Each structure stands twice: as C-alpha cells, then as structure tokens.
C-alpha cells in the first residue's frame, strides 16, 4: 500500500503481483481556526482511517507493507516533527497510528519529493534528473546516478525552499522569496486574484490562461519564471540530463511546463546548453507511485 499525504488531499493505492490495483483520493476535512489542535488532528486521523478501511475492503486481501510519502519532517520513529501545511500534526506518532490501522504491516516513511523524483526517474529511464512537484506546496528532488540527494540519513532535498527572490513573499518556513512562496498553487492563485481584483479558483485560472487573459497569463508567467530560476540553479550544481515538472497543480494547468521551459532557455549561459524541461510522466501521482515502490522495499 502506498499513501501520499498532501497538504490538501491524500492519495492511496494498493497493488500486488498479478492482482488488480485499487486506488482512491480524499481531501482533508476543512481546517477550523477555532478548533484546538487535538480535535483537528483527531478529525484528520478519522478521515484517514475511514478511507484506508474502505480501500482495504475493496482490495479484499492482506496488506503486508505500507510506504508513506510525507511532506512533513518525520523522525526515525515516524513521529511528525514539523509540518507547516498542517501544524497541528506536530508531535503525532504517525507510525503507530498506521500500524494500528493496518496490523502486521511494515510501515516505511520517506520524503514525498524524494519518492516522486525516484518514481519519475524510473519512468523516464534517466539516472540524473531534477524534479519539481507543484501543488499545495512545492516539493521535488534531485536524482544523481539513480540515487536521491543528499543521501540516506542526511535529510531530503528541500527544493521548494530555494530562495529565488530575496524581496519576495514570505514563505511558511519564515523566510522570504522561497520558490514555494512564489510558485505554488495557492501562491499563483493569490497573485491571479490580486491582478484580477477578485477571487480566483483553479478552474478560473486554467480557463483564463487558456484564453490568454492578461491577468491569468501574468500570474502563470511569474510562477513559471520562479520555477525556472530554481531549476536552473539546481542544474548548475548537479548537471542533470533532464528537468521534470509535475505535481497536481502543474499537471492540471496545460502550458505551465512550456512557460518554465521558455524561461529556463532564457536563463542559459554561454557554454552551458539548457537542460531539457519536460512534463512529468506521472503527473500528480509521482509521490504515490514512489510510496508504493517504498512499500515494495525498492
């Protein structure tokens, strides 16, 4: 079983050798500012338990191992240390919670960006790449010679917190100008709303961008430029063969990857040909497939 835990939604998949795979997605219960952290966490865990149970019932067989893709910082025992996306999870023993939901199953955790990068590298047949996943936040990873950087036991590659504009918007990590603060899905929608002078949801942005509306094009162009700056900076350090852009927001917004590719070409310097920038093959499912591979012990 693979579980991709996101800031907005959770994706689950169960598969086995020679068996039909089953998958589901659910959104976290709406957050309430007035609710105490404990009740908010309990509500989240109840939703997770319900959907794990429903998927296991649909699967109908045993679940031997679980791989979990997490955007949070998790210690070696599966305890959440910090997660700005859902701060009430701090201190949660997620490993024990999952063992209670799926008795007897081995549970493994890894960074969602690392898992997504490895899954995309495997699908692309490329051992050296940079992956950026654009969703509620920005995750991703760097794969060098088939392995994630910086390596086992040394944390994850926090590509979303590369500073691309020192005077940029404040990030939830406390710094200013992180690529996540400028180019995530919510950041892009906020910029679009400011430009339009009214609320903008994802469908309105996608339709406006497709129609060439100035406010939508400007909002997406600025996000694409921030992503390109981060990608090009990573390329200078790691010399990948390929840059892939994925995540739920990016995969649902046709043309965003083209914008990133165009800005990346403009940022190329003499003697250093631009690295190809392409759309990730797995779209918004990269981390989920990575979680399944983790469950298989790969």
LUMTI-478521 format. One record per residue: residue number from 1; x, y, z of N, C-alpha, C in turn. Coordinates in nm, 3 decimals, padded with zeros to 5 digits. Layout:
# LUMTI-478521
> pos  neast  nnorth  nup  caeast  canorth  caup  ceast  cnorth  cup
> NUM  X  Y  Z  X  Y  Z  X  Y  Z .
...
***
This chain:
# LUMTI-478521
> pos  neast  nnorth  nup  caeast  canorth  caup  ceast  cnorth  cup
> 1  00.083  -00.119  00.000  00.000  00.000  00.000  00.088  00.125  00.000 .
> 2  00.057  00.216  -00.088  00.123  00.345  -00.091  00.027  00.452  -00.044 .
> 3  00.075  00.545  00.038  -00.005  00.657  00.086  00.073  00.785  00.059 .
> 4  00.016  00.873  -00.019  00.076  01.002  -00.048  00.001  01.108  00.033 .
> 5  00.063  01.154  00.139  00.000  01.250  00.229  00.032  01.391  00.180 .
> 6  -00.070  01.465  00.139  -00.051  01.602  00.092  -00.114  01.702  00.186 .
> 7  -00.089  01.828  00.159  -00.146  01.932  00.243  -00.294  01.952  00.221 .
> 8  -00.344  01.917  00.102  -00.485  01.933  00.069  -00.558  01.801  00.061 .
> 9  -00.492  01.699  00.008  -00.558  01.570  -00.010  -00.460  01.456  00.012 .
> 10  -00.515  01.336  00.017  -00.437  01.214  00.038  -00.473  01.115  -00.073 .
> 11  -00.372  01.055  -00.134  -00.395  00.952  -00.236  -00.346  00.819  -00.182 .
> 12  -00.421  00.712  -00.210  -00.386  00.578  -00.162  -00.393  00.481  -00.278 .
> 13  -00.305  00.381  -00.274  -00.305  00.278  -00.378  -00.258  00.146  -00.317 .
> 14  -00.330  00.039  -00.349  -00.288  -00.095  -00.309  -00.269  -00.178  -00.435 .
> 15  -00.157  -00.246  -00.440  -00.131  -00.333  -00.555  -00.055  -00.455  -00.508 .
> 16  -00.059  -00.559  -00.591  00.014  -00.682  -00.563  00.050  -00.749  -00.693 .
> 17  00.140  -00.842  -00.687  00.183  -00.911  -00.808  00.067  -00.985  -00.872 .
> 18  00.039  -00.950  -00.995  -00.065  -01.019  -01.071  -00.206  -00.987  -01.030 .
> 19  -00.225  -00.886  -00.945  -00.360  -00.851  -00.900  -00.398  -00.712  -00.949 .
> 20  -00.527  -00.689  -00.955  -00.578  -00.558  -00.996  -00.550  -00.456  -00.885 .
> 21  -00.492  -00.343  -00.922  -00.464  -00.238  -00.825  -00.592  -00.159  -00.796 .
> 22  -00.602  -00.108  -00.673  -00.715  -00.022  -00.636  -00.657  00.109  -00.584 .
> 23  -00.729  00.218  -00.606  -00.677  00.349  -00.569  -00.792  00.440  -00.527 .
> 24  -00.764  00.535  -00.439  -00.864  00.633  -00.400  -00.794  00.763  -00.359 .
> 25  -00.871  00.869  -00.357  -00.821  01.001  -00.317  -00.927  01.066  -00.229 .
> 26  -00.885  01.132  -00.123  -00.980  01.209  -00.045  -00.915  01.339  00.000 .
> 27  -00.997  01.438  00.026  -00.950  01.568  00.073  -00.959  01.573  00.226 .
> 28  -00.862  01.639  00.287  -00.868  01.656  00.432  -00.992  01.735  00.472 .
> 29  -01.046  01.710  00.591  -01.158  01.792  00.639  -01.116  01.938  00.645 .
> 30  -01.208  02.029  00.620  -01.173  02.172  00.625  -01.114  02.209  00.760 .
> 31  -01.011  02.293  00.756  -00.948  02.337  00.880  -01.034  02.443  00.947 .
> 32  -01.033  02.442  01.079  -01.106  02.541  01.157  -01.009  02.611  01.250 .
> 33  -01.002  02.743  01.237  -00.907  02.818  01.320  -00.945  02.811  01.468 .
> 34  -01.072  02.793  01.495  -01.117  02.793  01.635  -01.100  02.656  01.701 .
> 35  -01.084  02.551  01.620  -01.074  02.417  01.677  -00.936  02.397  01.740 .
> 36  -00.929  02.335  01.857  -00.798  02.304  01.916  -00.723  02.204  01.830 .
> 37  -00.590  02.207  01.843  -00.506  02.119  01.760  -00.543  01.973  01.778 .
> 38  -00.573  01.932  01.899  -00.601  01.792  01.923  -00.724  01.745  01.844 .
> 39  -00.832  01.824  01.847  -00.953  01.782  01.775  -00.931  01.786  01.625 .
> 40  -00.850  01.881  01.576  -00.822  01.888  01.433  -00.744  01.764  01.389 .
> 41  -00.648  01.723  01.472  -00.569  01.603  01.440  -00.658  01.479  01.444 .
> 42  -00.743  01.470  01.542  -00.833  01.355  01.552  -00.926  01.348  01.432 .
> 43  -00.971  01.463  01.384  -01.058  01.465  01.267  -00.983  01.415  01.143 .
> 44  -00.859  01.460  01.129  -00.777  01.413  01.016  -00.755  01.261  01.023 .
> 45  -00.720  01.213  01.141  -00.692  01.070  01.157  -00.817  00.987  01.133 .
> 46  -00.933  01.040  01.173  -01.058  00.967  01.148  -01.085  00.956  00.998 .
> 47  -01.057  01.064  00.924  -01.076  01.060  00.779  -00.977  00.961  00.716 .
> 48  -00.853  00.962  00.762  -00.754  00.868  00.710  -00.794  00.724  00.738 .
> 49  -00.840  00.698  00.861  -00.880  00.562  00.897  -00.997  00.515  00.811 .
> 50  -01.091  00.604  00.788  -01.210  00.566  00.709  -01.169  00.527  00.567 .
> 51  -01.086  00.605  00.505  -01.053  00.580  00.365  -00.955  00.464  00.350 .
> 52  -00.866  00.446  00.447  -00.782  00.326  00.445  -00.870  00.202  00.456 .
> 53  -00.968  00.207  00.546  -01.058  00.093  00.563  -01.139  00.064  00.439 .
> 54  -01.188  00.169  00.373  -01.267  00.149  00.251  -01.183  00.086  00.141 .
> 55  -01.058  00.133  00.127  -00.973  00.079  00.021  -00.932  -00.064  00.052 .
> 56  -00.905  -00.093  00.177  -00.870  -00.231  00.213  -00.988  -00.325  00.189 .
> 57  -01.110  -00.277  00.215  -01.228  -00.360  00.190  -01.243  -00.386  00.040 .
> 58  -01.215  -00.284  -00.042  -01.222  -00.303  -00.186  -01.114  -00.399  -00.235 .
> 59  -00.996  -00.391  -00.174  -00.885  -00.479  -00.210  -00.917  -00.624  -00.174 .
> 60  -00.965  -00.644  -00.054  -01.012  -00.775  -00.013  -00.906  -00.873  00.033 .
> 61  -00.781  -00.832  00.035  -00.675  -00.923  00.077  -00.586  -00.857  00.181 .
> 62  -00.482  -00.926  00.224  -00.393  -00.869  00.326  -00.305  -00.759  00.268 .
> 63  -00.266  -00.666  00.354  -00.169  -00.563  00.319  -00.043  -00.592  00.401 .
> 64  00.066  -00.624  00.332  00.187  -00.667  00.401  00.280  -00.551  00.437 .
> 65  00.278  -00.447  00.356  00.367  -00.335  00.382  00.306  -00.206  00.331 .
> 66  00.347  -00.096  00.395  00.293  00.036  00.362  00.409  00.132  00.342 .
> 67  00.406  00.206  00.232  00.502  00.314  00.209  00.430  00.446  00.215 .
> 68  00.485  00.539  00.289  00.419  00.667  00.310  00.507  00.780  00.259 .
> 69  00.452  00.860  00.168  00.520  00.979  00.119  00.472  01.098  00.201 .
> 70  00.565  01.165  00.269  00.529  01.272  00.360  00.595  01.404  00.323 .
> 71  00.518  01.515  00.324  00.579  01.646  00.304  00.634  01.704  00.433 .
> 72  00.605  01.637  00.545  00.649  01.684  00.676  00.787  01.631  00.711 .
> 73  00.847  01.690  00.812  00.970  01.636  00.869  00.932  01.530  00.971 .
> 74  00.978  01.407  00.948  00.942  01.292  01.031  01.070  01.231  01.085 .
> 75  01.072  01.198  01.214  01.193  01.137  01.269  01.199  00.989  01.238 .
> 76  01.303  00.923  01.285  01.325  00.783  01.252  01.220  00.690  01.306 .
> 77  01.142  00.735  01.403  01.037  00.651  01.461  00.898  00.685  01.406 .
> 78  00.893  00.769  01.303  00.765  00.800  01.241  00.686  00.906  01.315 .
> 79  00.753  00.990  01.394  00.685  01.098  01.465  00.705  01.228  01.387 .
> 80  00.595  01.301  01.366  00.600  01.425  01.290  00.666  01.534  01.375 .
> 81  00.774  01.588  01.325  00.844  01.694  01.397  00.788  01.831  01.363 .
> 82  00.766  01.855  01.235  00.708  01.982  01.192  00.643  01.966  01.056 .
> 83  00.533  02.037  01.035  00.465  02.039  00.906  00.385  02.168  00.897 .
> 84  00.440  02.272  00.834  00.368  02.399  00.823  00.232  02.386  00.757 .
> 85  00.217  02.290  00.666  00.090  02.271  00.598  -00.023  02.230  00.691 .
> 86  00.008  02.149  00.791  -00.090  02.109  00.892  -00.017  02.109  01.027 .
> 87  00.001  02.228  01.084  00.084  02.242  01.204  00.035  02.162  01.323 .
> 88  -00.094  02.127  01.324  -00.146  02.051  01.438  -00.096  01.906  01.438 .
> 89  -00.027  01.864  01.333  00.029  01.728  01.330  00.161  01.718  01.407 .
> 90  00.220  01.829  01.446  00.348  01.825  01.517  00.336  01.738  01.642 .
> 91  00.425  01.643  01.656  00.424  01.552  01.770  00.344  01.425  01.747 .
> 92  00.274  01.416  01.634  00.190  01.298  01.607  00.276  01.176  01.577 .
> 93  00.247  01.065  01.643  00.315  00.938  01.615  00.246  00.866  01.501 .
> 94  00.274  00.909  01.378  00.202  00.856  01.262  00.235  00.709  01.238 .
> 95  00.356  00.669  01.270  00.393  00.528  01.253  00.302  00.438  01.335 .
> 96  00.279  00.475  01.460  00.194  00.394  01.546  00.048  00.399  01.500 .
> 97  00.005  00.515  01.454  -00.133  00.527  01.406  -00.157  00.433  01.288 .
> 98  -00.063  00.428  01.196  -00.079  00.343  01.078  -00.067  00.195  01.114 .
> 99  00.020  00.163  01.205  00.029  00.023  01.248  -00.101  -00.021  01.313 .
> 100  -00.169  00.073  01.380  -00.299  00.040  01.437  -00.406  00.020  01.331 .
> 101  -00.397  00.096  01.222  -00.495  00.083  01.113  -00.471  -00.043  01.031 .
> 102  -00.343  -00.081  01.016  -00.308  -00.194  00.930  -00.220  -00.289  01.012 .
> 103  -00.278  -00.364  01.103  -00.199  -00.450  01.192  -00.113  -00.550  01.113 .
> 104  00.010  -00.564  01.158  00.100  -00.661  01.098  00.176  -00.612  00.978 .
> 105  00.142  -00.494  00.926  00.210  -00.443  00.807  00.336  -00.366  00.848 .
> 106  00.441  -00.382  00.770  00.560  -00.300  00.788  00.532  -00.161  00.732 .
> 107  00.572  -00.058  00.804  00.543  00.081  00.764  00.675  00.154  00.745 .
> 108  00.692  00.215  00.628  00.813  00.292  00.598  00.773  00.433  00.554 .
> 109  00.855  00.531  00.593  00.831  00.670  00.558  00.948  00.724  00.474 .
> 110  00.918  00.819  00.385  01.023  00.891  00.313  00.964  01.024  00.266 .
> 111  01.052  01.115  00.233  01.011  01.246  00.183  00.935  01.231  00.052 .
> 112  00.824  01.303  00.040  00.742  01.289  -00.081  00.814  01.335  -00.207 .
> 113  00.896  01.440  -00.194  00.970  01.487  -00.311  01.075  01.388  -00.358 .
> 114  01.145  01.327  -00.263  01.244  01.225  -00.300  01.178  01.108  -00.370 .
> 115  01.067  01.062  -00.314  00.997  00.947  -00.373  00.945  00.981  -00.513 .
> 116  00.891  01.102  -00.528  00.841  01.143  -00.659  00.954  01.149  -00.761 .
> 117  01.068  01.205  -00.721  01.181  01.216  -00.813  01.229  01.078  -00.856 .
> 118  01.236  00.985  -00.761  01.280  00.849  -00.795  01.180  00.779  -00.888 .
> 119  01.051  00.799  -00.860  00.949  00.737  -00.946  00.957  00.792  -01.088 .
> 120  00.975  00.922  -01.100  00.984  00.983  -01.233  01.113  00.942  -01.304 .
> 121  01.222  00.930  -01.228  01.348  00.886  -01.289  01.334  00.745  -01.345 .
> 122  01.266  00.659  -01.268  01.244  00.524  -01.316  01.158  00.520  -01.440 .
> 123  01.051  00.601  -01.441  00.962  00.603  -01.558  01.033  00.659  -01.681 .
> 124  01.120  00.760  -01.661  01.188  00.823  -01.774  01.313  00.745  -01.817 .
> 125  01.355  00.648  -01.735  01.479  00.577  -01.765  01.599  00.668  -01.759 .
> 126  01.597  00.762  -01.665  01.702  00.863  -01.653  01.759  00.857  -01.512 .
> 127  01.889  00.844  -01.499  01.953  00.830  -01.368  02.000  00.963  -01.310 .
> 128  01.985  01.071  -01.386  02.029  01.202  -01.338  01.925  01.307  -01.379 .
> 129  01.847  01.350  -01.282  01.742  01.448  -01.316  01.707  01.534  -01.196 .
> 130  01.641  01.645  -01.228  01.581  01.735  -01.129  01.430  01.728  -01.147 .
> 131  01.360  01.713  -01.036  01.214  01.705  -01.041  01.155  01.811  -00.948 .
> 132  01.059  01.888  -01.000  00.985  01.986  -00.920  00.838  01.949  -00.924 .
> 133  00.778  01.930  -00.807  00.636  01.899  -00.798  00.559  02.019  -00.747 .
> 134  00.470  02.072  -00.830  00.398  02.195  -00.797  00.256  02.159  -00.756 .
> 135  00.224  02.184  -00.630  00.091  02.156  -00.578  00.055  02.257  -00.472 .
> 136  -00.001  02.210  -00.360  -00.030  02.300  -00.249  00.098  02.367  -00.200 .
> 137  00.207  02.292  -00.204  00.340  02.347  -00.182  00.425  02.312  -00.302 .
> 138  00.554  02.323  -00.287  00.645  02.276  -00.394  00.744  02.180  -00.331 .
> 139  00.740  02.058  -00.382  00.834  01.956  -00.340  00.921  01.918  -00.457 .
> 140  00.990  01.809  -00.442  01.073  01.763  -00.551  01.201  01.703  -00.499 .
> 141  01.288  01.673  -00.591  01.413  01.611  -00.552  01.511  01.610  -00.667 .
> 142  01.632  01.571  -00.633  01.740  01.559  -00.730  01.791  01.416  -00.727 .
> 143  01.799  01.353  -00.842  01.849  01.217  -00.854  01.982  01.220  -00.928 .
> 144  02.086  01.167  -00.866  02.219  01.161  -00.926  02.264  01.015  -00.927 .
> 145  02.292  00.965  -01.044  02.333  00.826  -01.063  02.232  00.730  -00.999 .
> 146  02.105  00.762  -01.015  01.999  00.674  -00.968  01.966  00.685  -00.821 .
> 147  02.032  00.777  -00.748  02.007  00.790  -00.604  01.967  00.934  -00.571 .
> 148  01.882  00.950  -00.469  01.841  01.086  -00.431  01.950  01.158  -00.353 .
> 149  01.960  01.287  -00.375  02.046  01.373  -00.293  01.964  01.430  -00.178 .
> 150  02.027  01.450  -00.061  02.169  01.434  -00.031  02.210  01.293  00.009 .
> 151  02.116  01.200  00.022  02.152  01.061  00.052  02.090  01.014  00.181 .
> 152  02.089  00.882  00.202  02.025  00.822  00.320  02.082  00.879  00.450 .
> 153  01.990  00.911  00.542  02.029  00.959  00.673  02.073  01.104  00.676 .
> 154  02.062  01.174  00.562  02.108  01.314  00.558  01.996  01.409  00.522 .
> 155  01.872  01.366  00.542  01.760  01.454  00.514  01.721  01.453  00.368 .
> 156  01.626  01.539  00.334  01.575  01.545  00.198  01.623  01.673  00.130 .
> 157  01.607  01.675  00.000  01.645  01.792  -00.081  01.524  01.885  -00.088 .
> 158  01.525  01.990  -00.009  01.409  02.079  00.001  01.409  02.181  -00.111 .
> 159  01.375  02.136  -00.231  01.381  02.225  -00.346  01.280  02.339  -00.336 .
> 160  01.171  02.318  -00.264  01.071  02.424  -00.250  01.120  02.543  -00.172 .
> 161  01.229  02.526  -00.099  01.280  02.635  -00.015  01.409  02.696  -00.070 .
> 162  01.433  02.677  -00.199  01.539  02.752  -00.266  01.491  02.897  -00.278 .
> 163  01.572  02.990  -00.233  01.535  03.132  -00.239  01.562  03.184  -00.380 .
> 164  01.457  03.232  -00.445  01.471  03.282  -00.582  01.447  03.433  -00.590 .
> 165  01.402  03.493  -00.479  01.378  03.638  -00.477  01.388  03.686  -00.332 .
> 166  01.498  03.751  -00.297  01.518  03.792  -00.158  01.410  03.887  -00.108 .
> 167  01.346  03.960  -00.201  01.240  04.053  -00.163  01.102  03.994  -00.188 .
> 168  01.097  03.864  -00.208  00.970  03.801  -00.242  00.879  03.778  -00.123 .
> 169  00.767  03.715  -00.150  00.666  03.690  -00.047  00.722  03.603  00.064 .
> 170  00.662  03.616  00.181  00.705  03.537  00.296  00.656  03.393  00.280 .
> 171  00.747  03.299  00.303  00.714  03.157  00.295  00.668  03.108  00.432 .
> 172  00.599  02.995  00.434  00.554  02.941  00.563  00.670  02.890  00.648 .
> 173  00.791  02.882  00.589  00.909  02.844  00.667  00.966  02.963  00.744 .
> 174  00.918  03.084  00.713  00.964  03.203  00.781  01.055  03.291  00.698 .
> 175  01.113  03.236  00.590  01.198  03.317  00.503  01.113  03.389  00.399 .
> 176  01.180  03.474  00.322  01.114  03.544  00.212  01.174  03.497  00.080 .
> 177  01.087  03.479  -00.019  01.133  03.453  -00.155  01.160  03.310  -00.190 .
> 178  01.119  03.213  -00.106  01.133  03.072  -00.146  01.048  03.048  -00.270 .
> 179  01.091  02.956  -00.355  01.014  02.928  -00.475  00.873  02.881  -00.439 .
> 180  00.857  02.814  -00.326  00.724  02.770  -00.283  00.633  02.889  -00.256 .
> 181  00.689  02.997  -00.201  00.608  03.114  -00.168  00.566  03.191  -00.293 .
> 182  00.636  03.168  -00.404  00.607  03.242  -00.527  00.534  03.160  -00.632 .
> 183  00.554  03.028  -00.632  00.508  02.949  -00.748  00.421  02.830  -00.713 .
> 184  00.388  02.809  -00.587  00.296  02.700  -00.553  00.158  02.730  -00.609 .
> 185  00.069  02.632  -00.603  -00.067  02.654  -00.649  -00.135  02.769  -00.578 .
> 186  -00.140  02.770  -00.443  -00.203  02.880  -00.372  -00.138  03.015  -00.400 .
> 187  -00.005  03.019  -00.412  00.063  03.145  -00.440  00.023  03.199  -00.577 .
> 188  00.013  03.111  -00.675  -00.027  03.153  -00.809  -00.170  03.204  -00.811 .
> 189  -00.259  03.135  -00.738  -00.398  03.179  -00.732  -00.412  03.313  -00.660 .
> 190  -00.334  03.334  -00.554  -00.338  03.463  -00.484  -00.293  03.576  -00.577 .
> 191  -00.187  03.552  -00.653  -00.139  03.654  -00.746  -00.244  03.683  -00.853 .
> 192  -00.306  03.578  -00.903  -00.409  03.597  -01.005  -00.526  03.677  -00.951 .
> 193  -00.564  03.650  -00.826  -00.676  03.723  -00.764  -00.642  03.871  -00.749 .
> 194  -00.517  03.900  -00.712  -00.474  04.040  -00.699  -00.479  04.111  -00.834 .
> 195  -00.433  04.042  -00.937  -00.431  04.102  -01.070  -00.572  04.123  -01.125 .
> 196  -00.661  04.028  -01.096  -00.798  04.038  -01.147  -00.883  04.131  -01.061 .
> 197  -00.849  04.140  -00.934  -00.930  04.221  -00.843  -01.050  04.147  -00.788 .
> 198  -01.039  04.016  -00.776  -01.148  03.934  -00.723  -01.099  03.792  -00.700 .
> 199  -01.180  03.712  -00.636  -01.142  03.575  -00.606  -01.121  03.494  -00.735 .
> 200  -01.020  03.408  -00.733  -00.990  03.322  -00.848  -00.970  03.181  -00.799 .
> 201  -01.048  03.086  -00.852  -01.024  02.945  -00.820  -00.944  02.881  -00.933 .
> 202  -00.911  02.754  -00.916  -00.824  02.689  -01.013  -00.887  02.685  -01.152 .
> 203  -01.016  02.652  -01.160  -01.081  02.644  -01.291  -01.078  02.778  -01.363 .
> 204  -01.099  02.886  -01.288  -01.097  03.019  -01.349  -00.957  03.052  -01.401 .
> 205  -00.855  03.015  -01.324  -00.719  03.041  -01.369  -00.687  02.960  -01.494 .
> 206  -00.720  02.833  -01.493  -00.692  02.747  -01.609  -00.763  02.799  -01.733 .
> 207  -00.890  02.834  -01.718  -00.966  02.883  -01.833  -00.914  03.018  -01.880 .
> 208  -00.880  03.104  -01.784  -00.828  03.236  -01.820  -00.694  03.225  -01.891 .
> 209  -00.609  03.136  -01.842  -00.478  03.118  -01.905  -00.494  03.062  -02.046 .
> 210  -00.583  02.965  -02.063  -00.606  02.906  -02.195  -00.660  03.009  -02.293 .
> 211  -00.739  03.105  -02.241  -00.799  03.207  -02.326  -00.706  03.325  -02.349 .
> 212  -00.592  03.326  -02.282  -00.496  03.436  -02.299  -00.530  03.561  -02.221 .
> 213  -00.613  03.548  -02.118  -00.648  03.663  -02.036  -00.521  03.719  -01.969 .
> 214  -00.503  03.850  -01.975  -00.381  03.911  -01.926  -00.350  03.880  -01.781 .
> 215  -00.451  03.886  -01.694  -00.429  03.862  -01.551  -00.381  03.719  -01.525 .
> 216  -00.437  03.622  -01.600  -00.400  03.482  -01.583  -00.262  03.455  -01.640 .
> 217  -00.235  03.508  -01.757  -00.104  03.488  -01.820  00.006  03.546  -01.732 .
> 218  -00.016  03.666  -01.678  00.084  03.729  -01.593  00.110  03.647  -01.467 .
> 219  00.003  03.597  -01.406  00.018  03.517  -01.284  00.098  03.390  -01.311 .
> 220  00.067  03.322  -01.420  00.135  03.197  -01.452  00.279  03.223  -01.497 .
> 221  00.300  03.331  -01.571  00.435  03.363  -01.616  00.528  03.387  -01.498 .
> 222  00.481  03.458  -01.396  00.566  03.485  -01.280  00.599  03.357  -01.205 .
> 223  00.502  03.269  -01.193  00.530  03.140  -01.129  00.627  03.058  -01.212 .
> 224  00.607  03.057  -01.342  00.696  02.982  -01.430  00.838  03.033  -01.424 .
> 225  00.855  03.165  -01.412  00.990  03.220  -01.403  01.057  03.180  -01.272 .
> 226  00.983  03.182  -01.162  01.039  03.141  -01.033  01.080  02.994  -01.036 .
> 227  00.999  02.910  -01.096  01.033  02.769  -01.109  01.156  02.750  -01.196 .
> 228  01.167  02.829  -01.302  01.283  02.819  -01.390  01.411  02.859  -01.317 .
> 229  01.404  02.965  -01.237  01.522  03.008  -01.161  01.568  02.896  -01.068 .
> 230  01.474  02.832  -00.998  01.510  02.721  -00.909  01.568  02.605  -00.987 .
> 231  01.505  02.570  -01.099  01.551  02.456  -01.178  01.690  02.480  -01.235 .
> 232  01.714  02.600  -01.289  01.844  02.631  -01.348  01.952  02.632  -01.241 .
> 233  01.919  02.683  -01.123  02.017  02.683  -01.014  02.056  02.541  -00.975 .
> 234  01.958  02.453  -00.968  01.986  02.313  -00.936  02.069  02.247  -01.046 .
> 235  02.041  02.284  -01.170  02.118  02.228  -01.282  02.265  02.269  -01.276 .
> 236  02.291  02.393  -01.231  02.430  02.437  -01.219  02.507  02.354  -01.117 .
> 237  02.436  02.304  -01.017  02.502  02.228  -00.911  02.516  02.080  -00.944 .
> 238  02.416  02.024  -01.013  02.411  01.878  -01.025  02.426  01.824  -01.168 .
> 239  02.418  01.910  -01.268  02.435  01.869  -01.407  02.345  01.752  -01.446 .
> 240  02.214  01.768  -01.435  02.124  01.658  -01.473  02.108  01.650  -01.624 .
> 241  02.047  01.541  -01.667  02.015  01.524  -01.808  01.876  01.578  -01.842 .
> 242  01.795  01.598  -01.738  01.654  01.627  -01.761  01.596  01.700  -01.640 .
> 243  01.506  01.795  -01.666  01.426  01.859  -01.562  01.280  01.823  -01.588 .
> 244  01.212  01.771  -01.487  01.072  01.735  -01.500  00.988  01.819  -01.405 .
> 245  00.874  01.865  -01.454  00.780  01.944  -01.374  00.652  01.864  -01.359 .
> 246  00.612  01.837  -01.235  00.491  01.759  -01.210  00.412  01.817  -01.096 .
> 247  00.337  01.731  -01.028  00.251  01.777  -00.920  00.109  01.805  -00.970 .
> 248  00.014  01.802  -00.879  -00.126  01.817  -00.918  -00.158  01.950  -00.984 .
> 249  -00.103  02.059  -00.931  -00.132  02.191  -00.989  -00.074  02.203  -01.128 .
> 250  00.051  02.162  -01.144  00.117  02.174  -01.275  00.051  02.084  -01.378 .
> 251  00.017  01.962  -01.339  -00.041  01.869  -01.436  -00.181  01.911  -01.478 .
> 252  -00.249  01.989  -01.395  -00.383  02.035  -01.430  -00.386  02.168  -01.502 .
> 253  -00.269  02.228  -01.524  -00.262  02.360  -01.588  -00.180  02.350  -01.716 .
> 254  -00.243  02.309  -01.827  -00.170  02.295  -01.953  -00.098  02.424  -01.991 .
> 255  00.026  02.411  -02.030  00.104  02.527  -02.071  00.202  02.575  -01.967 .
> 256  00.184  02.536  -01.840  00.277  02.583  -01.737  00.418  02.531  -01.762 .
> 257  00.430  02.405  -01.799  00.564  02.348  -01.823  00.631  02.419  -01.940 .
> 258  00.556  02.455  -02.042  00.612  02.530  -02.155  00.667  02.664  -02.109 .
> 259  00.595  02.730  -02.018  00.641  02.858  -01.964  00.773  02.839  -01.890 .
> 260  00.781  02.734  -01.807  00.905  02.708  -01.733  01.020  02.680  -01.830 .
> 261  00.993  02.601  -01.933  01.096  02.568  -02.032  01.146  02.693  -02.104 .
> 262  01.055  02.784  -02.140  01.095  02.906  -02.209  01.184  02.993  -02.121 .
> 263  01.146  03.011  -01.995  01.228  03.091  -01.904  01.362  03.024  -01.877 .
> 264  01.364  02.892  -01.871  01.490  02.821  -01.849  01.586  02.843  -01.965 .
> 265  01.534  02.842  -02.086  01.620  02.866  -02.204  01.677  03.008  -02.200 .
> 266  01.597  03.105  -02.155  01.646  03.243  -02.148  01.755  03.259  -02.043 .
> 267  01.751  03.175  -01.941  01.849  03.184  -01.833  01.978  03.109  -01.863 .
> 268  01.981  03.037  -01.975  02.102  02.961  -02.009  02.220  03.056  -02.030 .
> 269  02.339  03.014  -01.988  02.459  03.096  -02.006  02.546  03.035  -02.115 .
> 270  02.631  03.115  -02.175  02.718  03.064  -02.282  02.804  02.948  -02.233 .
> 271  02.813  02.847  -02.316  02.894  02.731  -02.283  02.821  02.628  -02.200 .
> 272  02.696  02.657  -02.161  02.618  02.563  -02.080  02.480  02.548  -02.143 .
> 273  02.465  02.456  -02.238  02.337  02.437  -02.306  02.226  02.410  -02.205 .
> 274  02.106  02.466  -02.227  01.996  02.445  -02.133  01.957  02.298  -02.124 .
> 275  01.923  02.255  -02.004  01.877  02.118  -01.983  01.731  02.110  -02.027 .
> 276  01.692  02.006  -02.100  01.553  01.994  -02.142  01.457  01.996  -02.022 .
> 277  01.349  02.070  -02.036  01.244  02.078  -01.934  01.117  02.016  -01.992 .
> 278  01.068  01.913  -01.925  00.952  01.842  -01.977  00.848  01.819  -01.867 .
> 279  00.731  01.781  -01.910  00.624  01.748  -01.817  00.649  01.610  -01.758 .
> 280  00.630  01.597  -01.628  00.649  01.468  -01.561  00.546  01.368  -01.611 .
> 281  00.591  01.245  -01.632  00.505  01.142  -01.691  00.391  01.100  -01.598 .
> 282  00.417  01.104  -01.467  00.318  01.053  -01.371  00.225  01.163  -01.320 .
> 283  00.243  01.285  -01.368  00.153  01.394  -01.331  00.150  01.418  -01.181 .
> 284  00.029  01.415  -01.125  00.013  01.435  -00.981  00.028  01.309  -00.900 .
> 285  00.069  01.197  -00.963  00.076  01.068  -00.893  00.220  01.024  -00.865 .
> 286  00.316  01.110  -00.889  00.456  01.070  -00.873  00.487  01.021  -00.733 .
> 287  00.446  01.099  -00.632  00.476  01.061  -00.494  00.403  00.933  -00.456 .
> 288  00.283  00.914  -00.508  00.207  00.793  -00.476  00.277  00.670  -00.530 .
> 289  00.323  00.675  -00.655  00.395  00.561  -00.711  00.528  00.538  -00.638 .
> 290  00.590  00.649  -00.596  00.710  00.635  -00.516  00.683  00.568  -00.384 .
> 291  00.568  00.599  -00.323  00.531  00.537  -00.195  00.506  00.388  -00.212 .
> 292  00.446  00.350  -00.324  00.423  00.207  -00.350  00.558  00.136  -00.365 .
> 293  00.651  00.198  -00.436  00.784  00.138  -00.451  00.852  00.123  -00.315 .
> 294  00.833  00.222  -00.229  00.889  00.214  -00.094  00.829  00.098  -00.018 .
> 295  00.698  00.077  -00.033  00.633  -00.035  00.034  00.687  -00.168  -00.017 .
> 296  00.725  -00.172  -00.143  00.781  -00.295  -00.201  00.928  -00.313  -00.161 .
> 297  00.984  -00.218  -00.089  01.122  -00.230  -00.046  01.221  -00.186  -00.148 .
> 298  01.175  -00.111  -00.249  01.266  -00.068  -00.356  01.322  00.070  -00.323 .
***
